[in-house]
């Protein structure tokens, strides 16, 4: 079956441009206004003892849910939720 090109009298839609990246840099948007989305806190700033607490909670979650390469969705999110709840308790 052959296809025919649709002929329309409508104007072609303009092509979409890539969005302006504003994370971590200062750039100019289409109105030449500088946009900066820098926060005073970087991702490397962690509360004191965070790494130790995370390692402890991960070990507990591994013991509780098991260490497998392939997990069910419930096992995976159960493990993540266990770690997240433990981190919030220690904040």
N, CA, C and O atoms as CSV, one atom per row, in Angstrom:
chain,resi,resn,atom,element,x,y,z
A,1,UNK,N,N,0.839,-1.165,0.000
A,1,UNK,CA,C,0.000,0.000,0.000
A,1,UNK,C,C,0.891,1.238,0.000
A,1,UNK,O,O,1.803,1.348,0.819
A,2,UNK,N,N,0.638,2.137,-0.884
A,2,UNK,CA,C,1.424,3.362,-0.969
A,2,UNK,C,C,0.779,4.445,-0.120
A,2,UNK,O,O,-0.436,4.469,0.079
A,3,UNK,N,N,1.616,5.330,0.370
A,3,UNK,CA,C,1.101,6.463,1.141
A,3,UNK,C,C,1.297,7.728,0.324
A,3,UNK,O,O,2.255,7.859,-0.437
A,4,UNK,N,N,0.392,8.629,0.496
A,4,UNK,CA,C,0.476,9.905,-0.197
A,4,UNK,C,C,0.776,10.988,0.827
A,4,UNK,O,O,0.332,10.922,1.973
A,5,UNK,N,N,1.520,11.962,0.401
A,5,UNK,CA,C,1.845,13.071,1.272
A,5,UNK,C,C,0.598,13.949,1.436
A,5,UNK,O,O,-0.071,14.291,0.461
A,6,UNK,N,N,0.311,14.297,2.670
A,6,UNK,CA,C,-0.855,15.116,2.972
A,6,UNK,C,C,-0.573,16.553,2.568
A,6,UNK,O,O,0.426,17.134,2.991
A,7,UNK,N,N,-1.432,17.120,1.764
A,7,UNK,CA,C,-1.262,18.495,1.334
A,7,UNK,C,C,-2.176,19.382,2.156
A,7,UNK,O,O,-3.390,19.182,2.204
A,8,UNK,N,N,-1.581,20.347,2.791
A,8,UNK,CA,C,-2.343,21.241,3.646
A,8,UNK,C,C,-2.003,22.674,3.296
A,8,UNK,O,O,-0.881,22.979,2.892
A,9,UNK,N,N,-2.973,23.543,3.452
A,9,UNK,CA,C,-2.732,24.955,3.202
A,9,UNK,C,C,-2.289,25.666,4.467
A,9,UNK,O,O,-2.041,26.872,4.458
A,10,UNK,N,N,-2.189,24.900,5.575
A,10,UNK,CA,C,-1.734,25.496,6.833
A,10,UNK,C,C,-0.235,25.729,6.775
A,10,UNK,O,O,0.490,25.038,6.059
A,11,UNK,N,N,0.215,26.710,7.538
A,11,UNK,CA,C,1.647,26.977,7.612
A,11,UNK,C,C,2.327,25.887,8.432
A,11,UNK,O,O,1.738,25.326,9.356
A,12,UNK,N,N,3.533,25.606,8.091
A,12,UNK,CA,C,4.290,24.602,8.842
A,12,UNK,C,C,4.567,25.121,10.248
A,12,UNK,O,O,4.805,26.313,10.447
A,13,UNK,N,N,4.534,24.225,11.206
A,13,UNK,CA,C,4.804,24.614,12.585
A,13,UNK,C,C,6.287,24.921,12.769
A,13,UNK,O,O,7.132,24.264,12.161
A,14,UNK,N,N,6.611,25.902,13.593
A,14,UNK,CA,C,8.031,26.194,13.826
A,14,UNK,C,C,8.687,25.047,14.587
A,14,UNK,O,O,8.042,24.352,15.372
A,15,UNK,N,N,9.962,24.869,14.343
A,15,UNK,CA,C,10.687,23.803,15.015
A,15,UNK,C,C,10.943,24.187,16.466
A,15,UNK,O,O,11.103,25.362,16.797
A,16,UNK,N,N,10.978,23.191,17.308
A,16,UNK,CA,C,11.199,23.409,18.738
A,16,UNK,C,C,12.685,23.589,18.987
A,16,UNK,O,O,13.513,22.869,18.428
A,17,UNK,N,N,13.013,24.552,19.826
A,17,UNK,CA,C,14.409,24.783,20.197
A,17,UNK,C,C,14.706,24.094,21.508
A,17,UNK,O,O,13.801,23.832,22.300
A,18,UNK,N,N,15.964,23.802,21.737
A,18,UNK,CA,C,16.368,23.215,23.006
A,18,UNK,C,C,16.130,24.226,24.118
A,18,UNK,O,O,16.345,25.423,23.926
A,19,UNK,N,N,15.681,23.749,25.294
A,19,UNK,CA,C,15.469,24.674,26.403
A,19,UNK,C,C,16.788,25.249,26.907
A,19,UNK,O,O,17.851,24.647,26.753
A,20,UNK,N,N,16.691,26.406,27.501
A,20,UNK,CA,C,17.876,27.063,28.044
A,20,UNK,C,C,18.245,26.368,29.348
A,20,UNK,O,O,17.401,26.214,30.231
A,21,UNK,N,N,19.484,25.954,29.471
A,21,UNK,CA,C,19.947,25.306,30.690
A,21,UNK,C,C,20.285,26.377,31.707
A,21,UNK,O,O,21.066,27.284,31.420
A,22,UNK,N,N,19.701,26.281,32.898
A,22,UNK,CA,C,19.940,27.303,33.912
A,22,UNK,C,C,20.555,26.733,35.173
A,22,UNK,O,O,20.811,27.481,36.116
A,23,UNK,N,N,20.796,25.455,35.221
A,23,UNK,CA,C,21.293,24.846,36.446
A,23,UNK,C,C,22.803,24.964,36.542
A,23,UNK,O,O,23.534,24.431,35.708
A,24,UNK,N,N,23.256,25.658,37.554
A,24,UNK,CA,C,24.684,25.754,37.821
A,24,UNK,C,C,25.440,26.726,36.942
A,24,UNK,O,O,26.654,26.861,37.093
A,25,UNK,N,N,24.779,27.398,36.044
A,25,UNK,CA,C,25.468,28.342,35.167
A,25,UNK,C,C,24.610,29.588,35.013
A,25,UNK,O,O,23.428,29.595,35.359
A,26,UNK,N,N,25.210,30.615,34.499
A,26,UNK,CA,C,24.463,31.825,34.178
A,26,UNK,C,C,24.399,31.902,32.658
A,26,UNK,O,O,25.427,31.890,31.982
A,27,UNK,N,N,23.199,31.979,32.138
A,27,UNK,CA,C,23.016,32.041,30.690
A,27,UNK,C,C,22.046,33.154,30.362
A,27,UNK,O,O,21.393,33.705,31.248
A,28,UNK,N,N,21.956,33.477,29.100
A,28,UNK,CA,C,21.006,34.500,28.668
A,28,UNK,C,C,19.855,33.819,27.956
A,28,UNK,O,O,20.063,32.920,27.142
A,29,UNK,N,N,18.637,34.251,28.265
A,29,UNK,CA,C,17.481,33.685,27.571
A,29,UNK,C,C,17.186,34.493,26.326
A,29,UNK,O,O,17.985,35.345,25.938
A,30,UNK,N,N,16.052,34.240,25.692
A,30,UNK,CA,C,15.737,34.898,24.421
A,30,UNK,C,C,15.561,36.407,24.569
A,30,UNK,O,O,15.665,37.135,23.581
A,31,UNK,N,N,15.296,36.892,25.787
A,31,UNK,CA,C,15.146,38.330,26.009
A,31,UNK,C,C,16.444,38.968,26.487
A,31,UNK,O,O,16.439,40.116,26.929
A,32,UNK,N,N,17.549,38.243,26.404
A,32,UNK,CA,C,18.870,38.702,26.828
A,32,UNK,C,C,18.893,39.094,28.307
A,32,UNK,O,O,19.576,40.042,28.692
A,33,UNK,N,N,18.156,38.371,29.119
A,33,UNK,CA,C,18.177,38.575,30.562
A,33,UNK,C,C,18.952,37.415,31.170
A,33,UNK,O,O,18.650,36.253,30.898
A,34,UNK,N,N,19.923,37.720,31.971
A,34,UNK,CA,C,20.733,36.659,32.579
A,34,UNK,C,C,19.926,35.924,33.627
A,34,UNK,O,O,19.258,36.536,34.461
A,35,UNK,N,N,19.993,34.607,33.577
A,35,UNK,CA,C,19.287,33.758,34.537
A,35,UNK,C,C,20.332,32.966,35.299
A,35,UNK,O,O,21.210,32.343,34.702
A,36,UNK,N,N,20.237,32.991,36.589
A,36,UNK,CA,C,21.153,32.197,37.401
A,36,UNK,C,C,20.335,31.378,38.378
A,36,UNK,O,O,19.471,31.909,39.075
A,37,UNK,N,N,20.607,30.088,38.427
A,37,UNK,CA,C,19.881,29.202,39.323
A,37,UNK,C,C,20.865,28.540,40.289
A,37,UNK,O,O,20.752,27.349,40.578
A,38,UNK,N,N,21.797,29.290,40.768
A,38,UNK,CA,C,22.771,28.765,41.715
A,38,UNK,C,C,22.232,28.927,43.119
A,38,UNK,O,O,21.708,29.981,43.478
A,39,UNK,N,N,22.361,27.902,43.891
A,39,UNK,CA,C,21.966,28.016,45.294
A,39,UNK,C,C,23.222,28.186,46.130
A,39,UNK,O,O,24.331,27.918,45.666
A,40,UNK,N,N,23.042,28.628,47.353
A,40,UNK,CA,C,24.202,28.821,48.216
A,40,UNK,C,C,24.739,27.487,48.711
A,40,UNK,O,O,25.857,27.419,49.220
A,41,UNK,N,N,23.955,26.432,48.566
A,41,UNK,CA,C,24.357,25.115,49.023
A,41,UNK,C,C,24.635,24.233,47.816
A,41,UNK,O,O,23.823,24.187,46.892
A,42,UNK,N,N,25.745,23.544,47.803
A,42,UNK,CA,C,26.041,22.659,46.689
A,42,UNK,C,C,25.650,21.232,47.054
A,42,UNK,O,O,25.333,20.933,48.206
A,43,UNK,N,N,25.680,20.359,46.054
A,43,UNK,CA,C,25.306,18.977,46.290
A,43,UNK,C,C,26.338,18.256,47.153
A,43,UNK,O,O,26.021,17.230,47.755
A,44,UNK,N,N,27.555,18.768,47.224
A,44,UNK,CA,C,28.596,18.124,48.016
A,44,UNK,C,C,28.476,18.430,49.499
A,44,UNK,O,O,29.106,17.758,50.316
A,45,UNK,N,N,27.674,19.434,49.868
A,45,UNK,CA,C,27.491,19.761,51.276
A,45,UNK,C,C,26.527,18.764,51.892
A,45,UNK,O,O,25.329,18.792,51.611
A,46,UNK,N,N,27.056,17.878,52.739
A,46,UNK,CA,C,26.235,16.877,53.405
A,46,UNK,C,C,26.304,17.129,54.895
A,46,UNK,O,O,27.307,17.638,55.395
A,47,UNK,N,N,25.252,16.779,55.604
A,47,UNK,CA,C,25.306,16.911,57.056
A,47,UNK,C,C,26.413,16.017,57.623
A,47,UNK,O,O,26.794,15.010,57.025
A,48,UNK,N,N,26.904,16.409,58.769
A,48,UNK,CA,C,27.973,15.638,59.405
A,48,UNK,C,C,27.464,14.237,59.743
A,48,UNK,O,O,26.394,14.090,60.333
A,49,UNK,N,N,28.213,13.233,59.379
A,49,UNK,CA,C,27.864,11.854,59.677
A,49,UNK,C,C,26.900,11.227,58.685
A,49,UNK,O,O,26.414,10.119,58.912
A,50,UNK,N,N,26.617,11.918,57.589
A,50,UNK,CA,C,25.663,11.398,56.599
A,50,UNK,C,C,26.155,10.095,55.975
A,50,UNK,O,O,25.401,9.127,55.877
A,51,UNK,N,N,27.423,10.072,55.553
A,51,UNK,CA,C,27.954,8.888,54.880
A,51,UNK,C,C,27.930,7.667,55.788
A,51,UNK,O,O,27.601,6.566,55.346
A,52,UNK,N,N,28.279,7.859,57.057
A,52,UNK,CA,C,28.280,6.747,58.005
A,52,UNK,C,C,26.856,6.244,58.235
A,52,UNK,O,O,26.625,5.036,58.288
A,53,UNK,N,N,25.908,7.162,58.372
A,53,UNK,CA,C,24.505,6.798,58.578
A,53,UNK,C,C,23.966,6.065,57.353
A,53,UNK,O,O,23.250,5.073,57.490
A,54,UNK,N,N,24.305,6.544,56.158
A,54,UNK,CA,C,23.845,5.903,54.930
A,54,UNK,C,C,24.412,4.489,54.817
A,54,UNK,O,O,23.688,3.554,54.475
A,55,UNK,N,N,25.700,4.332,55.103
A,55,UNK,CA,C,26.328,3.016,55.022
A,55,UNK,C,C,25.669,2.041,56.001
A,55,UNK,O,O,25.435,0.880,55.663
A,56,UNK,N,N,25.371,2.514,57.211
A,56,UNK,CA,C,24.720,1.672,58.217
A,56,UNK,C,C,23.317,1.266,57.749
A,56,UNK,O,O,22.946,0.095,57.839
A,57,UNK,N,N,22.539,2.235,57.249
A,57,UNK,CA,C,21.183,1.939,56.795
A,57,UNK,C,C,21.178,1.034,55.563
A,57,UNK,O,O,20.309,0.173,55.432
A,58,UNK,N,N,22.140,1.223,54.663
A,58,UNK,CA,C,22.220,0.365,53.482
A,58,UNK,C,C,22.541,-1.061,53.879
A,58,UNK,O,O,21.976,-2.004,53.326
A,59,UNK,N,N,23.446,-1.227,54.833
A,59,UNK,CA,C,23.776,-2.571,55.305
A,59,UNK,C,C,22.558,-3.237,55.956
A,59,UNK,O,O,22.309,-4.423,55.743
A,60,UNK,N,N,21.803,-2.471,56.749
A,60,UNK,CA,C,20.590,-3.004,57.373
A,60,UNK,C,C,19.549,-3.375,56.310
A,60,UNK,O,O,18.900,-4.416,56.409
A,61,UNK,N,N,19.393,-2.518,55.293
A,61,UNK,CA,C,18.434,-2.793,54.223
A,61,UNK,C,C,18.857,-4.016,53.416
A,61,UNK,O,O,18.013,-4.820,53.020
A,62,UNK,N,N,20.160,-4.163,53.170
A,62,UNK,CA,C,20.653,-5.342,52.457
A,62,UNK,C,C,20.352,-6.608,53.250
A,62,UNK,O,O,19.985,-7.633,52.676
A,63,UNK,N,N,20.507,-6.536,54.559
A,63,UNK,CA,C,20.235,-7.691,55.408
A,63,UNK,C,C,18.741,-8.011,55.423
A,63,UNK,O,O,18.348,-9.177,55.369
A,64,UNK,N,N,17.914,-6.971,55.495
A,64,UNK,CA,C,16.469,-7.158,55.580
A,64,UNK,C,C,15.857,-7.610,54.252
A,64,UNK,O,O,15.025,-8.516,54.230
A,65,UNK,N,N,16.268,-6.979,53.138
A,65,UNK,CA,C,15.666,-7.257,51.839
A,65,UNK,C,C,16.514,-8.166,50.958
A,65,UNK,O,O,16.047,-8.612,49.910
A,66,UNK,N,N,17.740,-8.446,51.357
A,66,UNK,CA,C,18.621,-9.299,50.571
A,66,UNK,C,C,19.384,-8.499,49.525
A,66,UNK,O,O,18.997,-7.395,49.142
A,67,UNK,N,N,20.476,-9.094,49.081
A,67,UNK,CA,C,21.300,-8.463,48.046
A,67,UNK,C,C,21.153,-9.302,46.784
A,67,UNK,O,O,21.662,-10.421,46.709
A,68,UNK,N,N,20.456,-8.756,45.798
A,68,UNK,CA,C,20.216,-9.455,44.540
A,68,UNK,C,C,20.493,-8.504,43.392
A,68,UNK,O,O,20.354,-7.288,43.522
A,69,UNK,N,N,20.887,-9.076,42.267
A,69,UNK,CA,C,21.079,-8.241,41.088
A,69,UNK,C,C,19.728,-7.861,40.491
A,69,UNK,O,O,19.549,-6.736,40.024
A,70,UNK,N,N,18.782,-8.789,40.505
A,70,UNK,CA,C,17.440,-8.531,39.988
A,70,UNK,C,C,16.455,-8.606,41.145
A,70,UNK,O,O,16.376,-9.623,41.835
A,71,UNK,N,N,15.706,-7.534,41.357
A,71,UNK,CA,C,14.724,-7.469,42.427
A,71,UNK,C,C,13.372,-7.129,41.841
A,71,UNK,O,O,13.270,-6.601,40.734
A,72,UNK,N,N,12.333,-7.437,42.601
A,72,UNK,CA,C,11.001,-6.986,42.198
A,72,UNK,C,C,10.895,-5.496,42.525
A,72,UNK,O,O,11.719,-4.951,43.259
A,73,UNK,N,N,9.898,-4.864,41.984
A,73,UNK,CA,C,9.696,-3.444,42.242
A,73,UNK,C,C,9.447,-3.211,43.731
A,73,UNK,O,O,9.974,-2.262,44.311
A,74,UNK,N,N,8.639,-4.084,44.348
A,74,UNK,CA,C,8.351,-3.941,45.775
A,74,UNK,C,C,9.601,-4.080,46.631
A,74,UNK,O,O,9.777,-3.333,47.593
A,75,UNK,N,N,10.470,-5.025,46.294
A,75,UNK,CA,C,11.715,-5.200,47.051
A,75,UNK,C,C,12.615,-3.971,46.900
A,75,UNK,O,O,13.170,-3.472,47.879
A,76,UNK,N,N,12.751,-3.494,45.668
A,76,UNK,CA,C,13.630,-2.360,45.389
A,76,UNK,C,C,13.169,-1.103,46.119
A,76,UNK,O,O,13.956,-0.447,46.801
A,77,UNK,N,N,11.883,-0.772,45.968
A,77,UNK,CA,C,11.397,0.435,46.610
A,77,UNK,C,C,11.253,0.262,48.115
A,77,UNK,O,O,11.346,1.240,48.857
A,78,UNK,N,N,11.032,-0.949,48.573
A,78,UNK,CA,C,11.035,-1.213,50.004
A,78,UNK,C,C,12.402,-0.921,50.601
A,78,UNK,O,O,12.511,-0.323,51.671
A,79,UNK,N,N,13.437,-1.348,49.901
A,79,UNK,CA,C,14.809,-1.100,50.341
A,79,UNK,C,C,15.116,0.410,50.338
A,79,UNK,O,O,15.670,0.935,51.303
A,80,UNK,N,N,14.754,1.096,49.249
A,80,UNK,CA,C,14.996,2.540,49.177
A,80,UNK,C,C,14.220,3.293,50.251
A,80,UNK,O,O,14.759,4.204,50.881
A,81,UNK,N,N,12.963,2.922,50.464
A,81,UNK,CA,C,12.128,3.601,51.446
A,81,UNK,C,C,12.679,3.395,52.851
A,81,UNK,O,O,12.633,4.308,53.674
A,82,UNK,N,N,13.199,2.206,53.130
A,82,UNK,CA,C,13.812,1.931,54.426
A,82,UNK,C,C,14.994,2.877,54.672
A,82,UNK,O,O,15.145,3.422,55.766
A,83,UNK,N,N,15.817,3.064,53.656
A,83,UNK,CA,C,16.986,3.947,53.786
A,83,UNK,C,C,16.546,5.396,53.946
A,83,UNK,O,O,17.081,6.109,54.795
A,84,UNK,N,N,15.583,5.845,53.148
A,84,UNK,CA,C,15.119,7.238,53.203
A,84,UNK,C,C,14.509,7.545,54.567
A,84,UNK,O,O,14.823,8.575,55.165
A,85,UNK,N,N,13.644,6.667,55.066
A,85,UNK,CA,C,13.030,6.898,56.376
A,85,UNK,C,C,14.091,6.958,57.470
A,85,UNK,O,O,13.998,7.783,58.378
A,86,UNK,N,N,15.092,6.096,57.392
A,86,UNK,CA,C,16.177,6.112,58.369
A,86,UNK,C,C,16.971,7.401,58.310
A,86,UNK,O,O,17.364,7.926,59.351
A,87,UNK,N,N,17.219,7.927,57.111
A,87,UNK,CA,C,17.963,9.186,56.985
A,87,UNK,C,C,17.165,10.355,57.545
A,87,UNK,O,O,17.733,11.233,58.194
A,88,UNK,N,N,15.842,10.379,57.300
A,88,UNK,CA,C,15.008,11.457,57.845
A,88,UNK,C,C,14.938,11.415,59.364
A,88,UNK,O,O,14.854,12.461,60.008
A,89,UNK,N,N,14.970,10.231,59.937
A,89,UNK,CA,C,14.950,10.117,61.381
A,89,UNK,C,C,16.220,10.679,62.007
A,89,UNK,O,O,16.194,11.165,63.138
A,90,UNK,N,N,17.331,10.614,61.276
A,90,UNK,CA,C,18.613,11.078,61.810
A,90,UNK,C,C,18.909,12.529,61.510
A,90,UNK,O,O,19.960,13.034,61.904
A,91,UNK,N,N,18.009,13.216,60.820
A,91,UNK,CA,C,18.261,14.640,60.491
A,91,UNK,C,C,18.010,15.493,61.716
A,91,UNK,O,O,18.162,16.713,61.661
